[in-house]
Amino acid sequence: MQESDAPKFVEMMRDLDCSAEHDAFYTTRANYYNAVDFDDSVHRTYQQLAADPSFVPAYELVLIDEFQDFNRMEASVIDLLAERNRIVIAGDDDQALYSQLRGASWDHIRGHYEAGHYEIFQLPFCMRCPEVIVGDVNDVIVNALKDRKLQGRIDKPYRYYEPVKGDDSRRYPKIELVEMSVQRANANYFGRYIEECIQSISEQDFELAAEKNEPAVLVIGSNPYRRQVEEHLTEAGLVTTGKKAELSNRERAFEILVQNGKSNLGWRIMLAEEDENIARDAVWATARNGLQLFEAITERLRAAVLNEAQEWMATRSPENENEAKAASAPKVKVTSFEGAKGLSAQYVFLIGLHSGEMPRNAGDVQDIEICRFLVGMTRTKKKCSMLVTTRFGDKFKRRSEFLSWISAERFEEKRVNAAHWQRS
């Protein structure tokens, strides 16, 4: 038994770097709480298949999408499946965003591409984006490579598809580059400008987006700009969260304990909300004496918590789950670059594209920052607008270096100041 800080089990699993001792400890405690998370469910699957390949299932075909976002553990499961199955892998290392969030790496798709074990098929035509976006992407990639970025990138064509995107390309031949004279909470020019644009979108465009169950407008950026824009659009009635009220940890424990008053998981969540000494002593008692967690808690505390849980459950208003499931995609969605992955919209706004922020250091541009920029642009189905400001609060801002990587002829520039709102 060890009295030390818990190792970073999830990171170790994702990198297949979990020792037998760590794995045994984690699995024992997970079994004790009758709980499993996404990562450890994959890790258990990998261990079983690696230990006994006869458990590898056979399928007619296994199709893998977004492989650039797989971590080592997930990629290794695919390698095991490949021993008995035909595998099709789809992915794009230009859109790898999750290395910092979940240990993913583009090395896996690049490794398979180079190794010669797979037959290579290219999908060169973009069926989503208008011509100007396709041109922007190619501009950025050419300049990134000139700057010796994206080393090891898979070389691939990215082409405009006239039969599908011709009308949109002619209607929106340029990216709108909008420079605001100021941006701050009490002079929210980003929010006001986007609101103005949304109000001008036709009902037909909103209906088209609704038919595909996707937002008509996607606002992408980092904080504090994203937060300010979202607050403005919410006040204007254009953004609604559509989310159920989040339960507190204590309420989550109540939900479990009302169903099973002896649940180890329920009591563990509850103890995290109680006195730290009480929680520590109870957890140690279960490990030393082989007790269930409810047995290591005083009868008085146990009765008080269970009574509180019953009272809480009695006061809850019934929720209409069918309505929640039937809810359509929002008309307007505000999100981060990572959150935009997998989404698309007819009108896309990229906000806060400033030097020192996107990218953080012009002298040391990171590949993942380039990928964020590419992902943001390629969400666009019709029109893309990029919003910058010359001043945020009392700080002066310069345009992102990424904007200089795009041919100037692709931009339609516009400047917005106080006079714009006065005219409006």
C-alpha positions in Angstrom: 0.0 0.0 0.0 1.5 3.4 -1.0 1.0 6.7 0.6 1.8 9.0 -2.3 0.2 11.1 -4.9 -1.7 9.0 -7.5 0.2 8.5 -10.8 -1.4 10.0 -13.9 -3.1 6.7 -14.8 -5.0 8.0 -17.9 -1.9 9.5 -19.5 0.0 6.3 -18.8 -2.7 4.2 -20.4 -2.9 6.4 -23.5 0.8 6.0 -24.0 0.8 2.2 -23.1 3.2 3.1 -20.3 1.2 1.7 -17.4 3.3 -0.8 -15.3 1.9 -4.0 -14.0 1.8 -2.6 -10.5 0.0 0.6 -11.5 -2.4 -1.3 -13.7 -3.3 -3.8 -10.9 -3.9 -0.9 -8.5 -6.1 1.0 -10.9 -8.1 -2.0 -12.0 -8.7 -3.2 -8.4 -10.0 0.3 -7.4 -12.1 0.6 -10.6 -13.7 -2.8 -9.9 -14.2 -1.8 -6.3 -16.2 1.2 -7.4 -17.9 -0.7 -10.3 -16.9 2.2 -12.6 -15.2 2.4 -15.9 -14.2 5.4 -18.0 -13.6 5.7 -21.7 -9.8 5.4 -21.6 -9.6 2.4 -19.2 -12.3 0.6 -21.2 -10.1 0.9 -24.2 -7.0 -0.1 -22.2 -8.8 -3.2 -20.9 -9.8 -4.1 -24.4 -6.2 -3.7 -25.6 -4.8 -5.8 -22.8 -7.2 -8.7 -23.5 -6.6 -8.7 -27.3 -2.8 -8.4 -26.9 -2.7 -11.2 -24.3 -4.9 -13.6 -26.3 -5.2 -12.8 -30.1 -7.9 -15.4 -30.4 -10.3 -12.7 -28.9 -9.7 -10.4 -31.8 -13.1 -10.3 -33.6 -13.5 -10.8 -37.3 -15.5 -8.3 -39.4 -16.1 -7.9 -43.1 -14.5 -4.5 -43.0 -13.3 -2.1 -40.2 -13.6 1.6 -41.1 -11.6 4.1 -39.0 -12.2 7.8 -39.3 -10.2 10.8 -37.9 -7.1 8.6 -37.4 -4.9 11.6 -36.9 -6.6 12.1 -33.5 -5.8 8.6 -32.2 -3.4 8.1 -29.3 -0.9 5.2 -29.1 -3.3 3.0 -27.1 -6.1 3.5 -29.6 -3.8 3.1 -32.6 -2.5 -0.2 -31.1 -6.0 -1.6 -30.8 -6.4 -0.9 -34.6 -3.1 -2.7 -35.2 -4.5 -5.7 -33.4 -7.7 -5.7 -35.3 -5.7 -5.5 -38.6 -4.2 -8.9 -37.8 -7.6 -10.5 -38.7 -9.5 -7.8 -40.6 -9.4 -5.6 -43.6 -8.9 -2.0 -42.4 -9.7 1.3 -44.1 -8.2 4.3 -42.3 -9.3 7.8 -43.1 -7.6 10.9 -41.7 -5.8 14.2 -42.3 -2.7 15.1 -40.4 -3.4 18.8 -41.3 -6.3 18.7 -38.9 -4.7 17.0 -35.8 -5.8 19.0 -32.8 -5.9 16.7 -29.8 -2.3 16.1 -28.9 -2.6 18.4 -25.9 -6.0 17.2 -24.9 -5.9 13.4 -25.1 -2.4 12.4 -26.0 -3.2 12.0 -29.7 -0.5 12.1 -32.3 -0.3 12.4 -36.1 2.7 10.1 -36.0 0.4 7.1 -36.2 -1.3 8.1 -39.5 2.1 9.3 -40.9 3.7 6.0 -39.8 1.1 3.9 -41.6 1.4 6.1 -44.7 5.1 5.7 -44.9 5.4 2.0 -43.9 3.9 0.6 -47.0 1.5 -1.8 -45.2 -1.5 0.1 -46.5 -2.6 0.9 -50.1 -2.9 4.7 -50.4 -6.0 6.4 -51.7 -6.3 10.2 -51.9 -9.5 12.2 -51.7 -8.4 15.4 -53.3 -11.7 17.3 -53.8 -13.3 19.4 -51.0 -17.1 19.0 -51.1 -17.7 21.5 -48.3 -15.7 24.7 -48.9 -16.0 27.4 -51.6 -13.1 28.1 -53.9 -11.6 30.9 -51.8 -11.3 28.7 -48.7 -9.5 25.9 -50.7 -7.1 28.6 -52.0 -6.5 29.9 -48.5 -5.7 26.5 -47.2 -3.2 25.9 -49.9 -1.6 29.3 -49.3 -1.2 28.5 -45.6 0.4 25.1 -46.2 2.8 26.4 -48.8 4.0 29.2 -46.5 4.2 26.9 -43.5 6.4 24.5 -45.4 8.6 27.5 -46.6 8.9 28.4 -42.9 10.0 24.8 -42.2 6.8 24.0 -40.3 4.7 20.8 -40.6 7.8 18.7 -41.1 6.8 15.1 -41.8 3.4 16.2 -43.2 1.7 13.8 -45.6 1.8 15.6 -49.0 -1.7 15.6 -50.5 -3.8 17.7 -53.0 -6.6 19.8 -51.7 -8.8 20.9 -54.6 -12.0 22.9 -55.2 -15.0 21.1 -56.6 -16.9 23.3 -59.0 -20.0 21.0 -59.6 -20.9 21.2 -55.9 -19.5 24.5 -54.7 -19.6 26.7 -57.8 -22.7 28.8 -56.8 -21.4 29.5 -53.3 -18.0 30.4 -54.7 -19.4 32.9 -57.1 -21.6 34.4 -54.4 -18.8 34.6 -51.9 -15.6 34.9 -53.9 -13.5 36.4 -51.0 -12.9 36.1 -47.3 -14.2 39.1 -45.3 -11.4 40.5 -43.2 -13.0 42.9 -40.7 -10.8 45.2 -38.5 -12.5 46.7 -35.5 -11.3 49.9 -33.9 -11.8 48.4 -30.5 -13.0 45.3 -28.7 -14.0 45.2 -25.1 -17.0 44.1 -22.9 -18.6 47.6 -23.0 -17.7 48.2 -26.7 -18.4 44.7 -28.0 -17.8 45.4 -31.7 -17.1 41.7 -32.4 -20.4 40.7 -30.9 -22.4 43.6 -32.5 -20.9 43.0 -35.9 -21.7 39.3 -35.9 -25.2 40.0 -34.6 -25.7 42.4 -37.6 -24.5 39.7 -40.0 -26.8 37.1 -38.5 -29.8 39.4 -38.8 -29.0 39.6 -42.6 -29.0 35.9 -43.2 -32.0 34.7 -45.1 -34.6 32.4 -43.6 -33.9 30.0 -46.5 -30.3 29.6 -45.3 -31.4 28.9 -41.7 -33.9 26.3 -43.1 -31.2 24.6 -45.2 -28.9 24.3 -42.1 -31.8 22.9 -40.0 -32.5 20.3 -42.6 -28.9 19.1 -42.1 -29.1 19.4 -38.4 -26.2 21.8 -38.2 -25.8 25.4 -37.2 -26.1 28.1 -39.8 -23.5 30.2 -38.1 -20.3 29.1 -36.3 -18.3 31.5 -34.3 -14.8 30.2 -33.6 -12.1 31.7 -31.4 -10.3 31.8 -28.1 -11.1 33.6 -24.9 -11.6 36.3 -23.9 -13.1 37.2 -27.3 -15.2 34.0 -27.5 -16.7 34.6 -24.1 -17.5 38.3 -24.9 -19.1 37.4 -28.2 -21.2 34.6 -26.7 -22.4 36.9 -23.9 -23.5 39.5 -26.5 -25.3 37.0 -28.8 -27.0 35.4 -25.8 -28.3 38.8 -24.6 -29.5 39.4 -28.2 -31.4 36.1 -28.1 -29.4 34.5 -30.9 -27.5 31.9 -28.8 -29.2 29.6 -26.3 -27.3 27.0 -24.4 -30.0 24.3 -24.7 -28.3 22.4 -22.0 -29.8 20.8 -18.9 -28.7 22.3 -15.6 -25.5 20.6 -14.5 -25.7 18.6 -11.4 -23.3 19.3 -8.6 -21.1 16.4 -7.4 -23.2 16.1 -4.3 -26.3 15.8 -6.5 -24.6 13.2 -8.7 -24.0 11.2 -5.5 -27.6 11.6 -4.5 -28.7 10.2 -7.8 -26.6 7.1 -7.3 -27.4 6.6 -3.6 -31.2 6.9 -4.1 -30.9 3.9 -6.4 -28.4 2.0 -4.3 -27.6 3.1 -0.8 -24.6 0.8 -0.6 -22.9 2.0 -3.8 -19.1 2.5 -3.3 -19.1 5.0 -6.2 -21.9 7.0 -4.8 -20.3 7.2 -1.4 -16.9 8.1 -2.8 -18.4 11.0 -4.7 -20.2 12.1 -1.6 -17.0 11.9 0.6 -15.2 14.2 -1.8 -17.8 16.9 -0.6 -17.3 16.1 3.1 -14.5 16.8 5.5 -11.1 15.7 4.0 -10.1 13.8 7.1 -13.3 11.8 7.2 -12.9 10.9 3.5 -9.3 9.9 3.9 -9.9 7.7 6.9 -12.9 6.0 5.3 -11.0 5.2 2.1 -8.0 3.9 4.0 -10.3 1.7 6.1 -11.7 0.1 3.0 -8.3 -0.7 1.6 -6.9 -2.0 4.9 -9.9 -4.0 6.2 -11.6 -5.0 3.0 -14.8 -3.1 3.7 -17.4 -1.6 1.5 -17.3 2.1 1.7 -20.7 2.5 3.4 -19.4 0.3 6.2 -16.5 2.6 6.8 -18.8 5.6 7.4 -20.4 6.3 10.7 -24.0 5.3 11.0 -25.0 8.9 11.8 -23.4 10.3 8.6 -24.8 7.5 6.5 -28.4 8.1 7.7 -28.1 11.9 7.3 -26.8 11.6 3.7 -29.4 9.0 2.6 -32.2 11.1 4.2 -30.9 14.2 2.4 -30.7 12.3 -0.9 -34.4 11.2 -0.6 -35.5 14.8 0.2 -33.5 16.1 -2.8 -35.0 13.5 -5.2 -38.5 14.4 -4.0 -38.0 18.0 -4.9 -36.7 17.5 -8.4 -38.9 18.6 -11.3 -39.5 15.9 -13.9 -37.6 16.7 -17.1 -38.9 16.0 -20.5 -36.2 13.7 -21.9 -38.1 13.3 -25.2 -37.9 17.0 -25.9 -34.2 17.1 -25.1 -33.5 14.3 -27.5 -35.6 15.9 -30.2 -33.9 19.3 -29.9 -32.4 20.4 -33.2 -28.9 21.9 -33.6 -28.7 25.5 -32.6 -28.9 28.2 -35.3 -25.8 29.9 -33.9 -22.9 28.1 -32.2 -19.9 29.7 -30.4 -17.0 27.4 -29.8 -13.2 26.9 -29.6 -11.0 25.7 -32.5 -11.0 22.3 -30.9 -14.7 22.3 -30.3 -15.3 23.2 -34.0 -13.7 19.9 -35.1 -16.3 17.8 -36.9 -18.7 20.8 -37.4 -19.6 22.9 -40.4 -21.8 25.9 -41.0 -22.8 28.1 -43.9 -21.3 31.2 -42.2 -18.1 31.0 -40.2 -16.6 33.8 -38.1 -13.0 33.4 -36.9 -12.4 35.9 -34.1 -9.3 37.3 -32.4 -6.7 36.5 -35.0 -3.9 38.5 -33.5 -0.1 38.2 -33.2 0.9 36.9 -29.8 -2.4 35.0 -29.5 -2.8 33.1 -32.8 0.1 32.3 -33.0 1.4 33.0 -29.6 5.0 33.5 -30.8 5.6 34.7 -34.3 9.2 33.5 -34.0 8.2 30.0 -32.9 4.9 29.1 -34.6 3.7 25.7 -33.5 2.3 23.1 -35.9 -0.8 22.7 -33.8 -1.5 26.4 -34.1 -1.4 26.0 -37.9 -3.8 23.1 -37.7 -6.2 25.1 -35.5 -6.2 27.8 -38.2 -6.8 25.3 -41.0 -9.6 23.6 -39.1 -11.3 26.9 -38.3 -11.3 28.0 -42.0 -12.4 24.7 -43.4 -15.7 24.6 -41.4 -17.0 27.1 -44.0 -19.7 26.1 -46.5 -20.4 29.5 -47.9 -18.8 32.6 -46.3 -15.9 33.0 -43.9 -15.3 36.3 -42.0 -12.1 36.9 -40.0 -12.4 39.5 -37.2 -9.5 41.4 -35.7 -9.2 44.5 -33.6 -6.5 47.2 -33.3 -7.1 47.6 -29.6 -8.4 45.3 -26.9 -9.0 47.2 -23.7 -5.9 49.3 -23.3 -3.7 47.0 -25.3 -2.9 47.5 -29.0 -3.2 44.5 -31.3 -1.5 43.4 -34.5 -3.0 41.1 -37.1 -1.9 37.4 -36.9 1.0 36.4 -39.0 -1.2 33.7 -40.4 -3.1 36.3 -42.3 0.0 37.3 -44.2 0.4 33.7 -45.3 -2.8 34.1 -47.4 -2.7 35.9 -50.7 -4.0 39.5 -50.3 -6.2 39.1 -53.3 -8.4 36.6 -51.4 -9.5 39.2 -48.9 -12.2 41.8 -48.9 -11.1 44.2 -46.2 -13.5 46.3 -44.1 -12.9 48.6 -41.1 -15.5 49.1 -38.4 -15.5 51.9 -35.9 -18.0 53.9 -33.8 -19.2 55.7 -36.9 -20.4 52.4 -38.4 -22.9 51.9 -35.5 -24.0 55.5 -35.7 -24.9 55.1 -39.3 -26.7 51.8 -38.5 
